[in-house]
Amino acid sequence: MASVVALLVIAAVAAAPVYGKDYTVGDSQGWTSGVDYTTWAKGKTFNVGDTLTFQYGSIHNVDEVSSKDYSSCSSSNSIQSYSDQNTKITLSKAGTRYFICGSPGHCTNGMKLAVTVSDAAAAAPAPSTPKATPAAPSDDTPSTTPKTSTPTSTPATESPKSTTTTTSTKSTTNTSGALVSGPAKGLVVGVLAALGLAFMG
C-alpha cells in the first residue's frame, strides 16, 4: 500500500513541469532600456517548462544569442530573433540561455538577460523519496504483525468457548454441592481475560 502511495506521489511530481510558470521579463516595466535585468532575474528559479514573456515597443527586439555574443553584445550570429513586441519563449531544456536587444546600443545600456534553467523533473523526486521511505515501515510493521494476527484470531476465539464450557458444566454440577465460590471465581477470571483481549485488540 505504501509503495502504491509513493508511486502516485512520484507520478504527480513528474507531471508538475507541464504546468510551468510564466515570467514577464522586467515585470510591469517589460523589455526596455533602463531596467537592470540581472537584478530582476536574481532570486528567481527558472525550470524546464517555464516561459519568458518579453513585452516591448517597436524600437526593440529579442535576440537569443550564445554566451560569447552575450558578453560582446553582438546579435550578428543570433540563434533566434523576435520582433513581434509580445514574445513568449518556452524554456524547453536545462542550461543557461542568453537574450539581448539587437537594436544598436541597447544591449550595452543593459538590455540583456541571462537565465539559468534547471531540470525540474530531476530535482522533483528528491523530496518525495524521503517522504515515501519513512511511511512504508510505520504503515506495514504495527498494523499487520502485532494487531491483526495475534490478538484477533487465536485468543479472542478460544476464551469465550472455554469460559462458556466451564461455566455451564460446573454450574450444573455444583447446584447440589456447597462449593459455589469455585465456579464463580472461574467465571470472573474468564470474563477478565476476555476483556483484557478486547482492550489489546
C-alpha positions in Angstrom: 0.0 0.0 0.0 2.8 2.4 0.9 4.6 1.7 -2.4 1.4 2.5 -4.3 1.2 5.8 -2.5 4.8 6.5 -3.2 4.4 5.8 -6.9 1.3 8.1 -7.1 3.3 10.9 -5.4 6.2 10.5 -7.8 3.8 10.4 -10.8 2.2 13.6 -9.6 5.5 15.4 -9.1 6.8 14.2 -12.5 3.7 15.7 -14.2 4.2 19.1 -12.5 6.7 20.6 -15.0 3.9 20.5 -17.7 2.3 23.4 -15.8 5.3 25.8 -15.9 5.4 29.3 -14.5 5.1 32.3 -16.8 7.6 35.1 -16.2 7.0 38.5 -17.7 10.6 39.8 -18.2 11.0 43.1 -16.3 7.6 42.6 -14.7 5.5 45.8 -15.2 8.3 47.6 -16.9 8.7 45.0 -19.6 11.7 44.7 -22.0 13.0 48.2 -22.3 16.0 50.4 -21.6 16.8 51.4 -18.1 15.9 48.1 -16.4 18.5 46.0 -14.6 17.7 42.5 -15.8 20.4 40.9 -13.8 18.7 42.1 -10.6 15.3 41.1 -12.0 16.4 37.5 -12.6 18.2 37.2 -9.2 16.3 35.1 -6.7 14.0 33.6 -9.3 14.1 29.8 -10.1 13.6 29.0 -13.8 12.7 25.4 -14.6 12.2 23.4 -17.8 8.6 24.1 -18.9 8.6 27.7 -17.6 8.1 30.6 -20.1 9.6 34.0 -20.5 7.3 36.7 -22.0 9.1 39.7 -23.5 6.8 42.8 -23.9 8.4 45.7 -25.8 7.9 48.6 -28.1 8.7 48.6 -31.9 12.2 50.1 -31.4 13.3 46.9 -29.5 13.6 43.2 -30.3 14.7 40.0 -28.7 17.7 38.1 -29.9 18.7 34.8 -28.4 22.5 34.5 -28.6 25.5 32.4 -27.4 27.4 33.2 -24.3 30.2 34.8 -26.3 27.8 37.1 -28.2 26.0 37.9 -25.0 29.3 39.1 -23.4 30.1 41.2 -26.5 26.5 42.4 -27.1 26.6 41.0 -30.7 23.5 39.9 -32.5 25.1 39.1 -35.8 25.0 35.3 -35.1 21.7 35.2 -33.2 20.2 31.8 -32.6 16.6 33.2 -32.8 15.4 36.7 -33.4 11.9 38.1 -32.5 10.3 41.5 -33.1 6.5 40.8 -32.5 6.5 43.0 -29.4 5.0 40.2 -27.3 7.4 37.3 -27.5 6.8 34.1 -25.5 9.7 31.7 -25.2 9.4 28.3 -23.6 12.4 27.2 -21.6 12.5 23.7 -23.0 15.8 22.4 -21.8 18.2 22.8 -18.8 21.2 25.2 -19.2 21.8 28.9 -19.5 20.0 30.9 -22.2 21.1 34.4 -23.3 18.9 37.2 -24.6 19.8 40.7 -25.8 18.1 43.6 -27.6 19.7 43.8 -31.1 19.0 47.5 -31.6 22.3 49.4 -31.7 23.4 50.4 -28.2 20.6 48.9 -26.3 22.4 45.8 -25.1 25.4 47.8 -23.9 22.9 50.0 -22.0 21.6 47.0 -20.1 19.0 45.3 -22.3 20.5 41.8 -21.8 19.2 38.8 -19.8 20.9 35.5 -18.9 18.6 32.8 -17.4 19.8 29.6 -15.9 17.2 26.8 -16.4 17.1 23.9 -14.0 15.7 20.4 -14.9 12.7 20.4 -12.6 12.0 16.7 -13.3 15.4 15.6 -12.0 15.1 17.8 -8.9 11.5 16.9 -8.0 11.9 13.2 -7.0 14.5 14.0 -4.3 12.0 15.5 -1.9 9.4 12.7 -2.5 11.9 9.8 -1.8 12.5 10.7 1.9 8.7 11.0 2.5 8.0 7.6 1.0 10.7 5.8 2.9 9.6 6.6 6.5 5.9 6.0 5.6 6.5 2.4 4.5 7.9 1.0 7.8 5.4 2.8 10.0 2.4 1.5 7.9 3.5 -2.1 7.5 5.0 -3.1 10.8 2.5 -2.1 13.5 -0.8 -2.8 11.8 0.0 -6.2 10.1 2.1 -8.1 12.7 1.0 -7.2 16.2 -2.6 -6.1 15.9 -4.2 -8.2 13.3 -2.8 -11.8 13.6 -2.1 -12.3 17.3 -5.0 -10.8 19.3 -7.9 -11.2 17.0 -7.6 -14.8 15.6 -6.2 -17.0 18.4 -7.1 -15.7 21.9 -10.4 -14.0 21.3 -12.0 -17.1 19.8 -10.8 -19.6 22.4 -11.5 -17.5 25.5 -15.3 -17.3 25.1 -15.6 -21.0 24.2 -13.6 -22.2 27.2 -15.5 -19.8 29.6 -18.9 -21.0 28.3 -18.0 -24.6 28.6 -16.5 -24.3 32.1 -19.4 -22.2 33.4 -22.2 -24.4 32.1 -20.6 -27.7 33.2 -19.6 -26.6 36.6 -22.7 -24.7 37.5 -24.8 -27.8 36.8 -22.5 -29.9 38.9 -22.4 -27.5 41.8 -26.1 -26.9 42.2 -26.2 -29.7 44.8 -22.8 -29.0 46.3 -21.5 -26.2 48.7 -18.6 -25.1 46.5 -20.2 -22.2 44.7 -17.2 -19.9 45.0 -15.0 -22.1 42.7 -17.1 -21.7 39.5 -17.8 -18.0 40.3 -14.1 -17.4 40.6 -13.5 -19.2 37.2 -16.2 -17.1 35.6 -14.7 -13.9 36.8 -11.2 -14.9 35.6 -12.7 -15.8 32.2 -14.5 -12.5 31.8 -11.4 -10.6 32.8 -9.3 -12.5 30.3 -11.9 -11.8 27.5 -12.0 -8.1 28.5 -8.2 -7.9 28.5 -8.0 -9.4 25.0 -10.7 -7.0 23.8 -8.7 -4.0 25.0 -5.5 -5.3 23.5 -7.2 -5.7 20.1 
